[in-house]
Amino acid sequence: KNKIKTIKNNLIKQHEHIRKTHLFEITREIKHNRFIRNPIIGDKNTIIILDRYHRFNAIKSLSLMGRRCIFVDYNNKKIKVTAWRKGEKITKKLVIEAYLSGKLLKPKTSKHFIPYRSLKIKIPLNKLI
């Protein structure tokens, strides 16, 4: 089972741009509920956000300091990545290159399948201060 860890804001990075409308919705949901639903999932080797990067940006926009993350090994063959849109191709290598180069991919480019992801976890906002 993966443990939830707190990581400093400037250490974890994303590989895709965000959709501003979705960011607004997630931010509003977090403020209303006073908790984060499900932690950010990142790669333990590169510190790339693999899933829930809108939550990451919502936490940042609310000036909360801590990022609660579950780290997985992106090299694990059980973790898969596919494209959201038909006709597009995405690989783990492209995800890592986008992160390393700083040339972020379009929003909703990659869809990660992480078989042992934790769901239904609520993290109170006071744990992120």
The first five atom37 places (N, CA, C, CB, O) and aatype in JSON, in Angstrom:
{
  "aatype": [11, 2, 11, 9, 11, 16, 9, 11, 2, 2, 10, 9, 11, 5, 8, 6, 8, 9, 1, 11, 16, 8, 10, 13, 6, 9, 16, 1, 6, 9, 11, 8, 2, 1, 13, 9, 1, 2, 14, 9, 9, 7, 3, 11, 2, 16, 9, 9, 9, 10, 3, 1, 18, 8, 1, 13, 2, 0, 9, 11, 15, 10, 15, 10, 12, 7, 1, 1, 4, 9, 13, 19, 3, 18, 2, 2, 11, 11, 9, 11, 19, 16, 0, 17, 1, 11, 7, 6, 11, 9, 16, 11, 11, 10, 19, 9, 6, 0, 18, 10, 15, 7, 11, 10, 10, 11, 14, 11, 16, 15, 11, 8, 13, 9, 14, 18, 1, 15, 10, 11, 9, 11, 9, 14, 10, 2, 11, 10, 9],
  "atom_mask": [
    [1, 1, 1, 1, 1],
    [1, 1, 1, 1, 1],
    [1, 1, 1, 1, 1],
    [1, 1, 1, 1, 1],
    [1, 1, 1, 1, 1],
    [1, 1, 1, 1, 1],
    [1, 1, 1, 1, 1],
    [1, 1, 1, 1, 1],
    [1, 1, 1, 1, 1],
    [1, 1, 1, 1, 1],
    [1, 1, 1, 1, 1],
    [1, 1, 1, 1, 1],
    [1, 1, 1, 1, 1],
    [1, 1, 1, 1, 1],
    [1, 1, 1, 1, 1],
    [1, 1, 1, 1, 1],
    [1, 1, 1, 1, 1],
    [1, 1, 1, 1, 1],
    [1, 1, 1, 1, 1],
    [1, 1, 1, 1, 1],
    [1, 1, 1, 1, 1],
    [1, 1, 1, 1, 1],
    [1, 1, 1, 1, 1],
    [1, 1, 1, 1, 1],
    [1, 1, 1, 1, 1],
    [1, 1, 1, 1, 1],
    [1, 1, 1, 1, 1],
    [1, 1, 1, 1, 1],
    [1, 1, 1, 1, 1],
    [1, 1, 1, 1, 1],
    [1, 1, 1, 1, 1],
    [1, 1, 1, 1, 1],
    [1, 1, 1, 1, 1],
    [1, 1, 1, 1, 1],
    [1, 1, 1, 1, 1],
    [1, 1, 1, 1, 1],
    [1, 1, 1, 1, 1],
    [1, 1, 1, 1, 1],
    [1, 1, 1, 1, 1],
    [1, 1, 1, 1, 1],
    [1, 1, 1, 1, 1],
    [1, 1, 1, 0, 1],
    [1, 1, 1, 1, 1],
    [1, 1, 1, 1, 1],
    [1, 1, 1, 1, 1],
    [1, 1, 1, 1, 1],
    [1, 1, 1, 1, 1],
    [1, 1, 1, 1, 1],
    [1, 1, 1, 1, 1],
    [1, 1, 1, 1, 1],
    [1, 1, 1, 1, 1],
    [1, 1, 1, 1, 1],
    [1, 1, 1, 1, 1],
    [1, 1, 1, 1, 1],
    [1, 1, 1, 1, 1],
    [1, 1, 1, 1, 1],
    [1, 1, 1, 1, 1],
    [1, 1, 1, 1, 1],
    [1, 1, 1, 1, 1],
    [1, 1, 1, 1, 1],
    [1, 1, 1, 1, 1],
    [1, 1, 1, 1, 1],
    [1, 1, 1, 1, 1],
    [1, 1, 1, 1, 1],
    [1, 1, 1, 1, 1],
    [1, 1, 1, 0, 1],
    [1, 1, 1, 1, 1],
    [1, 1, 1, 1, 1],
    [1, 1, 1, 1, 1],
    [1, 1, 1, 1, 1],
    [1, 1, 1, 1, 1],
    [1, 1, 1, 1, 1],
    [1, 1, 1, 1, 1],
    [1, 1, 1, 1, 1],
    [1, 1, 1, 1, 1],
    [1, 1, 1, 1, 1],
    [1, 1, 1, 1, 1],
    [1, 1, 1, 1, 1],
    [1, 1, 1, 1, 1],
    [1, 1, 1, 1, 1],
    [1, 1, 1, 1, 1],
    [1, 1, 1, 1, 1],
    [1, 1, 1, 1, 1],
    [1, 1, 1, 1, 1],
    [1, 1, 1, 1, 1],
    [1, 1, 1, 1, 1],
    [1, 1, 1, 0, 1],
    [1, 1, 1, 1, 1],
    [1, 1, 1, 1, 1],
    [1, 1, 1, 1, 1],
    [1, 1, 1, 1, 1],
    [1, 1, 1, 1, 1],
    [1, 1, 1, 1, 1],
    [1, 1, 1, 1, 1],
    [1, 1, 1, 1, 1],
    [1, 1, 1, 1, 1],
    [1, 1, 1, 1, 1],
    [1, 1, 1, 1, 1],
    [1, 1, 1, 1, 1],
    [1, 1, 1, 1, 1],
    [1, 1, 1, 1, 1],
    [1, 1, 1, 0, 1],
    [1, 1, 1, 1, 1],
    [1, 1, 1, 1, 1],
    [1, 1, 1, 1, 1],
    [1, 1, 1, 1, 1],
    [1, 1, 1, 1, 1],
    [1, 1, 1, 1, 1],
    [1, 1, 1, 1, 1],
    [1, 1, 1, 1, 1],
    [1, 1, 1, 1, 1],
    [1, 1, 1, 1, 1],
    [1, 1, 1, 1, 1],
    [1, 1, 1, 1, 1],
    [1, 1, 1, 1, 1],
    [1, 1, 1, 1, 1],
    [1, 1, 1, 1, 1],
    [1, 1, 1, 1, 1],
    [1, 1, 1, 1, 1],
    [1, 1, 1, 1, 1],
    [1, 1, 1, 1, 1],
    [1, 1, 1, 1, 1],
    [1, 1, 1, 1, 1],
    [1, 1, 1, 1, 1],
    [1, 1, 1, 1, 1],
    [1, 1, 1, 1, 1],
    [1, 1, 1, 1, 1],
    [1, 1, 1, 1, 1],
    [1, 1, 1, 1, 1]
  ],
  "atom_positions": [
    [[0.85, -1.19, 0.0], [0.0, 0.0, 0.0], [0.88, 1.24, 0.0], [-0.96, 0.01, 1.23], [1.91, 1.28, 0.67]],
    [[0.48, 2.24, -0.75], [1.24, 3.48, -0.85], [0.9, 4.43, 0.29], [0.98, 4.16, -2.2], [-0.27, 4.56, 0.67]],
    [[1.91, 5.07, 0.83], [1.71, 6.03, 1.9], [1.53, 7.42, 1.31], [2.89, 6.01, 2.89], [2.1, 7.76, 0.27]],
    [[0.72, 8.22, 2.0], [0.56, 9.62, 1.61], [1.67, 10.41, 2.25], [-0.85, 10.18, 2.02], [1.91, 10.3, 3.45]],
    [[2.36, 11.2, 1.44], [3.47, 12.02, 1.94], [3.19, 13.48, 1.62], [4.82, 11.58, 1.32], [2.49, 13.79, 0.66]],
    [[3.74, 14.36, 2.43], [3.65, 15.78, 2.16], [4.94, 16.21, 1.47], [3.42, 16.6, 3.46], [6.04, 15.85, 1.89]],
    [[4.79, 16.97, 0.4], [5.95, 17.44, -0.34], [5.85, 18.95, -0.51], [6.06, 16.73, -1.73], [4.76, 19.5, -0.6]],
    [[6.99, 19.61, -0.55], [7.01, 21.06, -0.71], [6.51, 21.45, -2.1], [8.44, 21.61, -0.48], [6.69, 20.72, -3.07]],
    [[5.89, 22.62, -2.15], [5.26, 23.11, -3.37], [6.15, 23.1, -4.6], [4.78, 24.49, -3.15], [5.72, 22.71, -5.68]],
    [[7.38, 23.53, -4.43], [8.24, 23.74, -5.58], [8.93, 22.46, -6.07], [9.27, 24.76, -5.26], [9.64, 22.51, -7.07]],
    [[8.74, 21.35, -5.4], [9.43, 20.13, -5.8], [8.67, 19.32, -6.85], [9.68, 19.27, -4.6], [9.27, 18.77, -7.76]],
    [[7.36, 19.25, -6.72], [6.57, 18.44, -7.65], [6.13, 19.3, -8.84], [5.34, 17.82, -6.93], [5.73, 20.45, -8.68]],
    [[6.2, 18.71, -10.03], [5.91, 19.46, -11.26], [4.9, 18.71, -12.12], [7.2, 19.71, -12.06], [4.74, 17.5, -12.0]],
    [[4.24, 19.45, -12.97], [3.27, 18.83, -13.86], [3.82, 18.72, -15.27], [1.96, 19.62, -13.87], [4.81, 19.36, -15.62]],
    [[3.17, 17.89, -16.08], [3.6, 17.68, -17.46], [2.56, 18.16, -18.47], [3.91, 16.21, -17.68], [2.81, 18.14, -19.68]],
    [[1.4, 18.58, -17.98], [0.32, 19.06, -18.85], [-0.17, 20.42, -18.38], [-0.84, 18.05, -18.88], [-0.09, 20.76, -17.2]],
    [[-0.68, 21.18, -19.33], [-1.37, 22.42, -18.98], [-2.71, 22.07, -18.33], [-1.58, 23.33, -20.25], [-3.2, 20.95, -18.46]],
    [[-3.29, 23.02, -17.65], [-4.58, 22.82, -17.02], [-5.68, 23.46, -17.85], [-4.58, 23.39, -15.59], [-5.43, 24.34, -18.68]],
    [[-6.9, 23.01, -17.61], [-8.08, 23.66, -18.18], [-8.59, 24.61, -17.12], [-9.2, 22.61, -18.63], [-8.95, 24.18, -16.02]],
    [[-8.63, 25.89, -17.42], [-8.98, 26.9, -16.41], [-10.39, 26.7, -15.85], [-8.87, 28.29, -17.0], [-10.62, 26.92, -14.66]],
    [[-11.33, 26.27, -16.69], [-12.69, 26.06, -16.18], [-12.71, 24.91, -15.17], [-13.66, 25.77, -17.34], [-13.4, 25.0, -14.16]],
    [[-11.98, 23.86, -15.45], [-11.94, 22.73, -14.51], [-11.21, 23.13, -13.23], [-11.24, 21.52, -15.17], [-11.61, 22.72, -12.14]],
    [[-10.15, 23.91, -13.36], [-9.45, 24.41, -12.18], [-10.39, 25.21, -11.29], [-8.23, 25.27, -12.59], [-10.4, 25.05, -10.07]],
    [[-11.18, 26.07, -11.9], [-12.15, 26.86, -11.15], [-13.14, 25.95, -10.42], [-12.91, 27.83, -12.1], [-13.43, 26.17, -9.24]],
    [[-13.65, 24.92, -11.1], [-14.6, 23.99, -10.49], [-13.98, 23.24, -9.31], [-15.11, 22.99, -11.53], [-14.59, 23.12, -8.25]],
    [[-12.76, 22.75, -9.5], [-12.07, 22.0, -8.43], [-11.79, 22.92, -7.24], [-10.75, 21.37, -8.96], [-11.97, 22.52, -6.09]],
    [[-11.33, 24.13, -7.51], [-11.04, 25.1, -6.45], [-12.3, 25.41, -5.65], [-10.44, 26.39, -7.04], [-12.28, 25.45, -4.42]],
    [[-13.4, 25.63, -6.35], [-14.67, 25.92, -5.69], [-15.12, 24.72, -4.84], [-15.76, 26.27, -6.74], [-15.59, 24.9, -3.71]],
    [[-14.96, 23.52, -5.36], [-15.33, 22.31, -4.61], [-14.5, 22.17, -3.33], [-15.14, 21.06, -5.5], [-15.03, 21.85, -2.27]],
    [[-13.2, 22.42, -3.44], [-12.31, 22.31, -2.28], [-12.68, 23.34, -1.21], [-10.84, 22.5, -2.7], [-12.75, 23.01, -0.02]],
    [[-12.93, 24.57, -1.64], [-13.3, 25.62, -0.67], [-14.63, 25.28, 0.01], [-13.4, 26.98, -1.37], [-14.77, 25.48, 1.22]],
    [[-15.57, 24.79, -0.74], [-16.88, 24.46, -0.2], [-16.81, 23.27, 0.76], [-17.86, 24.16, -1.33], [-17.38, 23.31, 1.86]],
    [[-16.11, 22.2, 0.35], [-16.05, 20.98, 1.15], [-15.07, 21.05, 2.32], [-15.68, 19.83, 0.28], [-15.22, 20.32, 3.3]],
    [[-14.08, 21.92, 2.22], [-13.03, 22.09, 3.23], [-12.12, 20.85, 3.33], [-13.66, 22.38, 4.6], [-11.51, 20.6, 4.37]],
    [[-12.04, 20.09, 2.24], [-11.11, 18.98, 2.17], [-10.74, 18.71, 0.71], [-11.71, 17.71, 2.82], [-11.43, 19.14, -0.22]],
    [[-9.64, 17.99, 0.53], [-9.21, 17.54, -0.79], [-9.67, 16.1, -0.93], [-7.64, 17.68, -0.98], [-9.43, 15.26, -0.06]],
    [[-10.32, 15.83, -2.03], [-10.75, 14.45, -2.31], [-9.65, 13.77, -3.11], [-12.13, 14.42, -3.08], [-9.38, 14.15, -4.25]],
    [[-9.03, 12.79, -2.52], [-7.98, 11.99, -3.15], [-6.68, 12.79, -3.36], [-8.48, 11.45, -4.48], [-6.7, 13.89, -3.91]],
    [[-5.58, 12.23, -2.93], [-4.29, 12.92, -3.04], [-3.75, 12.93, -4.47], [-3.27, 12.27, -2.12], [-4.19, 12.15, -5.33]],
    [[-2.82, 13.8, -4.7], [-2.1, 13.87, -5.97], [-1.27, 12.6, -6.1], [-1.2, 15.17, -6.04], [-0.76, 12.08, -5.1]],
    [[-1.12, 12.1, -7.31], [-0.28, 10.93, -7.54], [0.91, 11.36, -8.38], [-1.08, 9.78, -8.25], [0.75, 11.97, -9.44]],
    [[2.11, 11.05, -7.89], [3.33, 11.44, -8.59], [4.3, 10.28, -8.72], [0.0, 0.0, 0.0], [4.18, 9.26, -8.04]],
    [[5.27, 10.46, -9.6], [6.32, 9.47, -9.78], [7.4, 9.71, -8.74], [6.91, 9.53, -11.21], [7.88, 10.83, -8.58]],
    [[7.78, 8.66, -8.03], [8.78, 8.81, -6.96], [10.18, 9.11, -7.49], [8.81, 7.56, -6.11], [11.02, 9.62, -6.75]],
    [[10.44, 8.8, -8.75], [11.78, 9.01, -9.31], [11.97, 10.41, -9.89], [12.05, 7.98, -10.38], [13.02, 11.02, -9.71]],
    [[10.96, 10.92, -10.58], [11.09, 12.22, -11.25], [10.3, 13.33, -10.57], [10.65, 12.11, -12.68], [10.51, 14.5, -10.86]],
    [[9.38, 12.97, -9.68], [8.48, 13.89, -8.98], [7.53, 14.58, -9.98], [9.3, 14.96, -8.21], [7.16, 15.74, -9.78]],
    [[7.14, 13.87, -11.03], [6.14, 14.36, -11.98], [4.75, 14.02, -11.44], [6.36, 13.74, -13.4], [4.53, 12.93, -10.91]],
    [[3.83, 14.96, -11.58], [2.44, 14.67, -11.25], [1.88, 13.79, -12.37], [1.59, 15.99, -11.08], [1.92, 14.16, -13.55]],
    [[1.37, 12.64, -12.0], [0.76, 11.74, -12.98], [-0.75, 11.9, -13.02], [1.12, 10.3, -12.66], [-1.37, 11.68, -14.06]],
    [[-1.34, 12.27, -11.9], [-2.79, 12.4, -11.84], [-3.16, 13.43, -10.79], [-3.46, 11.05, -11.52], [-2.49, 13.58, -9.76]],
    [[-4.24, 14.15, -11.07], [-4.82, 15.15, -10.18], [-4.03, 16.45, -10.14], [-4.92, 14.59, -8.79], [-3.88, 17.08, -9.09]],
    [[-3.53, 16.85, -11.3], [-2.77, 18.1, -11.34], [-3.67, 19.32, -11.25], [-1.95, 18.17, -12.62], [-3.18, 20.4, -10.92]],
    [[-4.98, 19.19, -11.51], [-5.89, 20.31, -11.26], [-6.01, 20.54, -9.75], [-7.29, 20.05, -11.89], [-6.08, 21.69, -9.3]],
    [[-6.04, 19.47, -8.98], [-6.06, 19.62, -7.51], [-4.78, 20.28, -7.03], [-6.24, 18.24, -6.83], [-4.81, 21.14, -6.15]],
    [[-3.67, 19.88, -7.61], [-2.38, 20.49, -7.27], [-2.45, 22.01, -7.47], [-1.24, 19.88, -8.14], [-2.05, 22.77, -6.59]],
    [[-2.96, 22.44, -8.62], [-3.04, 23.87, -8.91], [-4.1, 24.58, -8.07], [-3.34, 24.07, -10.38], [-3.95, 25.75, -7.75]],
    [[-5.17, 23.88, -7.72], [-6.18, 24.47, -6.84], [-5.6, 24.73, -5.45], [-7.42, 23.55, -6.73], [-5.81, 25.79, -4.87]],
    [[-4.85, 23.75, -4.93], [-4.2, 23.91, -3.63], [-3.25, 25.1, -3.67], [-3.45, 22.62, -3.22], [-3.19, 25.9, -2.74]],
    [[-2.51, 25.19, -4.75], [-1.56, 26.3, -4.93], [-2.3, 27.64, -4.97], [-0.74, 26.1, -6.23], [-1.86, 28.6, -4.35]],
    [[-3.41, 27.7, -5.7], [-4.16, 28.96, -5.82], [-4.78, 29.39, -4.5], [-5.25, 28.82, -6.88], [-5.03, 30.57, -4.28]],
    [[-5.03, 28.42, -3.62], [-5.59, 28.73, -2.3], [-4.5, 29.05, -1.28], [-6.44, 27.56, -1.8], [-4.79, 29.22, -0.09]],
    [[-3.26, 29.12, -1.74], [-2.1, 29.45, -0.9], [-1.89, 28.46, 0.24], [-2.26, 30.84, -0.33], [-1.4, 28.82, 1.3]],
    [[-2.26, 27.21, 0.01], [-1.99, 26.17, 0.98], [-0.59, 25.64, 0.72], [-3.06, 25.03, 0.91], [-0.2, 25.47, -0.43]],
    [[0.13, 25.38, 1.75], [1.56, 25.07, 1.62], [1.84, 23.61, 1.25], [2.26, 25.4, 2.89], [2.67, 23.35, 0.37]],
    [[1.18, 22.69, 1.89], [1.53, 21.27, 1.71], [0.82, 20.63, 0.54], [0.0, 0.0, 0.0], [-0.35, 20.93, 0.27]],
    [[1.5, 19.76, -0.13], [0.91, 18.94, -1.19], [0.94, 17.51, -0.69], [1.67, 19.1, -2.57], [2.01, 16.94, -0.47]],
    [[-0.21, 16.94, -0.51], [-0.3, 15.55, -0.05], [-0.28, 14.67, -1.29], [-1.59, 15.3, 0.82], [-1.15, 14.78, -2.16]],
    [[0.71, 13.8, -1.36], [0.93, 13.0, -2.55], [1.14, 11.53, -2.22], [2.13, 13.52, -3.31], [1.64, 11.17, -1.16]],
    [[0.73, 10.71, -3.16], [1.1, 9.31, -3.14], [2.1, 9.15, -4.27], [-0.15, 8.34, -3.3], [1.84, 9.55, -5.41]],
    [[3.24, 8.56, -3.96], [4.26, 8.36, -4.99], [4.3, 6.9, -5.42], [5.65, 8.8, -4.48], [4.27, 5.99, -4.6]],
    [[4.36, 6.71, -6.73], [4.43, 5.38, -7.32], [5.68, 5.32, -8.2], [3.13, 5.06, -8.15], [6.3, 6.35, -8.49]],
    [[6.02, 4.13, -8.61], [7.16, 3.95, -9.52], [6.63, 3.93, -10.94], [7.97, 2.64, -9.19], [6.03, 2.94, -11.37]],
    [[6.85, 5.02, -11.68], [6.34, 5.16, -13.05], [6.94, 4.11, -13.99], [6.65, 6.57, -13.58], [6.37, 3.84, -15.05]],
    [[8.06, 3.53, -13.6], [8.67, 2.48, -14.42], [7.94, 1.14, -14.28], [10.13, 2.31, -14.03], [8.2, 0.21, -15.04]],
    [[7.06, 1.04, -13.31], [6.29, -0.19, -13.1], [5.43, -0.46, -14.34], [5.4, -0.09, -11.82], [4.69, 0.42, -14.79]],
    [[5.54, -1.65, -14.89], [4.83, -2.0, -16.12], [3.32, -2.06, -15.93], [5.32, -3.33, -16.63], [2.58, -2.04, -16.92]],
    [[2.86, -2.12, -14.68], [1.41, -2.13, -14.43], [0.8, -0.74, -14.61], [1.13, -2.64, -13.01], [-0.41, -0.61, -14.8]],
    [[1.63, 0.3, -14.55], [1.15, 1.66, -14.77], [1.17, 1.92, -16.28], [2.02, 2.73, -14.0], [2.21, 1.79, -16.93]],
    [[0.01, 2.28, -16.81], [-0.14, 2.5, -18.25], [-0.53, 3.95, -18.51], [-1.19, 1.54, -18.85], [-1.13, 4.61, -17.66]],
    [[-0.19, 4.43, -19.7], [-0.63, 5.75, -20.12], [-1.21, 5.64, -21.53], [0.55, 6.78, -20.07], [-0.63, 4.98, -22.4]],
    [[-2.35, 6.29, -21.73], [-2.97, 6.35, -23.04], [-3.41, 7.78, -23.3], [-4.18, 5.36, -23.15], [-3.39, 8.62, -22.4]],
    [[-3.8, 8.06, -24.52], [-4.28, 9.39, -24.88], [-5.78, 9.48, -24.6], [-3.98, 9.71, -26.37], [-6.52, 8.51, -24.77]],
    [[-6.21, 10.65, -24.18], [-7.64, 10.88, -23.98], [-8.36, 10.97, -25.33], [-7.86, 12.16, -23.17], [-9.48, 10.49, -25.47]],
    [[-7.71, 11.6, -26.31], [-8.35, 11.87, -27.59], [-7.94, 10.83, -28.63], [-8.0, 13.27, -28.08], [-6.79, 10.41, -28.69]],
    [[-8.91, 10.44, -29.45], [-8.63, 9.5, -30.54], [-7.64, 10.1, -31.51], [-9.94, 9.11, -31.27], [-7.66, 11.3, -31.79]],
    [[-6.76, 9.26, -32.01], [-5.8, 9.72, -33.0], [-4.52, 10.27, -32.42], [0.0, 0.0, 0.0], [-3.54, 10.47, -33.15]],
    [[-4.5, 10.53, -31.13], [-3.28, 11.01, -30.48], [-2.55, 9.84, -29.85], [-3.61, 12.09, -29.42], [-3.15, 8.84, -29.46]],
    [[-1.25, 9.98, -29.76], [-0.43, 8.93, -29.14], [0.38, 9.56, -28.02], [0.5, 8.24, -30.18], [0.94, 10.65, -28.17]],
    [[0.44, 8.87, -26.91], [1.22, 9.35, -25.77], [1.94, 8.16, -25.16], [0.3, 10.06, -24.7], [1.41, 7.05, -25.11]],
    [[3.14, 8.41, -24.7], [3.94, 7.38, -24.04], [4.5, 7.95, -22.74], [5.1, 6.88, -24.97], [4.48, 9.16, -22.52]],
    [[4.98, 7.05, -21.9], [5.63, 7.51, -20.67], [6.83, 8.39, -21.0], [6.06, 6.31, -19.8], [7.1, 9.37, -20.31]],
    [[7.55, 8.04, -22.06], [8.72, 8.82, -22.46], [8.32, 10.25, -22.83], [9.42, 8.14, -23.64], [9.02, 11.2, -22.47]],
    [[7.2, 10.42, -23.55], [6.73, 11.77, -23.91], [6.32, 12.57, -22.67], [5.56, 11.68, -24.89], [6.55, 13.77, -22.6]],
    [[5.72, 11.89, -21.7], [5.32, 12.55, -20.45], [6.56, 13.08, -19.74], [4.54, 11.57, -19.52], [6.59, 14.23, -19.29]],
    [[7.58, 12.24, -19.63], [8.82, 12.64, -18.95], [9.52, 13.75, -19.72], [9.76, 11.43, -18.79], [10.05, 14.69, -19.11]],
    [[9.55, 13.67, -21.05], [10.19, 14.71, -21.86], [9.48, 16.06, -21.7], [10.2, 14.31, -23.35], [10.14, 17.1, -21.64]],
    [[8.15, 16.04, -21.63], [7.4, 17.28, -21.43], [7.76, 17.92, -20.1], [5.88, 17.02, -21.49], [7.94, 19.13, -20.01]],
    [[7.87, 17.1, -19.08], [8.26, 17.58, -17.76], [9.68, 18.15, -17.77], [8.16, 16.45, -16.73], [9.91, 19.26, -17.28]],
    [[10.61, 17.4, -18.32], [12.02, 17.82, -18.3], [12.27, 19.07, -19.15], [12.9, 16.69, -18.79], [13.08, 19.92, -18.77]],
    [[11.59, 19.17, -20.28], [11.81, 20.31, -21.18], [11.04, 21.55, -20.75], [11.4, 19.93, -22.59], [11.38, 22.66, -21.15]],
    [[10.01, 21.36, -19.93], [9.17, 22.49, -19.55], [8.13, 22.83, -20.6], [0.0, 0.0, 0.0], [7.36, 23.77, -20.42]],
    [[8.1, 22.07, -21.7], [7.1, 22.27, -22.76], [5.91, 21.37, -22.44], [7.69, 21.95, -24.19], [5.84, 20.22, -22.86]],
    [[4.99, 21.94, -21.67], [3.87, 21.15, -21.18], [2.95, 20.71, -22.32], [3.07, 21.94, -20.15], [2.79, 21.41, -23.32]],
    [[2.36, 19.54, -22.14], [1.42, 18.99, -23.11], [0.08, 19.7, -22.97], [1.25, 17.47, -22.92], [-0.19, 20.35, -21.96]],
    [[-0.76, 19.58, -24.0], [-2.11, 20.16, -23.94], [-2.88, 19.52, -22.8], [-2.85, 19.95, -25.29], [-2.6, 18.38, -22.41]],
    [[-3.87, 20.24, -22.26], [-4.69, 19.64, -21.2], [-5.33, 18.34, -21.67], [-5.78, 20.62, -20.74], [-5.7, 18.2, -22.84]],
    [[-5.46, 17.41, -20.76], [-6.1, 16.12, -21.04], [-5.43, 15.39, -22.2], [-7.58, 16.32, -21.33], [-6.12, 14.85, -23.07]],
    [[-4.11, 15.38, -22.22], [-3.38, 14.6, -23.21], [-3.19, 13.18, -22.71], [-2.02, 15.24, -23.53], [-3.44, 12.22, -23.44]],
    [[-2.75, 13.04, -21.48], [-2.44, 11.7, -20.94], [-3.49, 11.23, -19.95], [-1.07, 11.71, -20.27], [-4.02, 12.01, -19.15]],
    [[-3.77, 9.95, -20.03], [-4.68, 9.31, -19.08], [-3.91, 8.14, -18.49], [-6.03, 8.83, -19.77], [-3.56, 7.19, -19.18]],
    [[-3.64, 8.24, -17.2], [-2.85, 7.21, -16.52], [-3.74, 6.18, -15.84], [-1.91, 7.85, -15.5], [-4.73, 6.52, -15.18]],
    [[-3.38, 4.93, -16.01], [-4.02, 3.82, -15.32], [-3.05, 3.33, -14.26], [-4.43, 2.67, -16.31], [-2.01, 2.76, -14.57]],
    [[-3.41, 3.57, -13.02], [-2.57, 3.19, -11.89], [-3.38, 2.2, -11.07], [-2.11, 4.45, -11.03], [-4.28, 2.6, -10.33]],
    [[-3.08, 0.92, -11.19], [-3.96, -0.11, -10.61], [-4.12, -0.04, -9.1], [-3.44, -1.45, -10.97], [-5.14, -0.49, -8.58]],
    [[-3.16, 0.48, -8.39], [-3.24, 0.49, -6.93], [-3.41, 1.9, -6.38], [-2.0, -0.15, -6.33], [-2.96, 2.21, -5.28]],
    [[-4.06, 2.75, -7.17], [-4.3, 4.12, -6.69], [-5.3, 4.1, -5.54], [-4.83, 5.02, -7.84], [-6.21, 3.28, -5.5]],
    [[-5.11, 5.01, -4.62], [-6.01, 5.12, -3.47], [-7.16, 6.04, -3.83], [-5.26, 5.65, -2.22], [-6.95, 7.13, -4.36]],
    [[-8.34, 5.59, -3.55], [-9.53, 6.38, -3.82], [-10.31, 6.59, -2.53], [-10.42, 5.71, -4.88], [-10.11, 5.89, -1.54]],
    [[-11.2, 7.55, -2.58], [-12.09, 7.86, -1.46], [-11.33, 8.27, -0.21], [-12.96, 6.66, -1.15], [-11.69, 7.9, 0.91]],
    [[-10.28, 9.02, -0.4], [-9.52, 9.58, 0.71], [-9.85, 11.06, 0.81], [-7.97, 9.35, 0.53], [-9.86, 11.76, -0.2]],
    [[-10.14, 11.53, 2.01], [-10.42, 12.94, 2.23], [-9.31, 13.53, 3.09], [-11.82, 13.15, 2.91], [-9.0, 13.01, 4.17]],
    [[-8.71, 14.6, 2.6], [-7.64, 15.27, 3.33], [-8.14, 16.65, 3.75], [-6.32, 15.38, 2.46], [-8.36, 17.51, 2.9]],
    [[-8.34, 16.87, 5.05], [-8.82, 18.18, 5.52], [-7.83, 19.29, 5.16], [-9.06, 18.16, 7.05], [-6.61, 19.08, 5.16]],
    [[-8.37, 20.47, 4.85], [-7.51, 21.59, 4.46], [-6.52, 21.97, 5.56], [-8.34, 22.79, 4.1], [-5.42, 22.42, 5.24]],
    [[-6.87, 21.79, 6.82], [-5.95, 22.16, 7.89], [-4.69, 21.28, 7.88], [-6.65, 22.06, 9.24], [-3.7, 21.63, 8.53]],
    [[-4.7, 20.17, 7.19], [-3.51, 19.32, 7.04], [-2.58, 19.84, 5.97], [-3.92, 17.89, 6.72], [-1.47, 19.34, 5.81]],
    [[-3.02, 20.86, 5.22], [-2.23, 21.39, 4.11], [-1.65, 22.77, 4.41], [-3.08, 21.46, 2.86], [-1.02, 23.38, 3.54]],
    [[-1.85, 23.24, 5.61], [-1.35, 24.58, 5.96], [0.13, 24.52, 6.28], [-2.13, 25.17, 7.17], [0.73, 25.55, 6.6]]
  ]
}
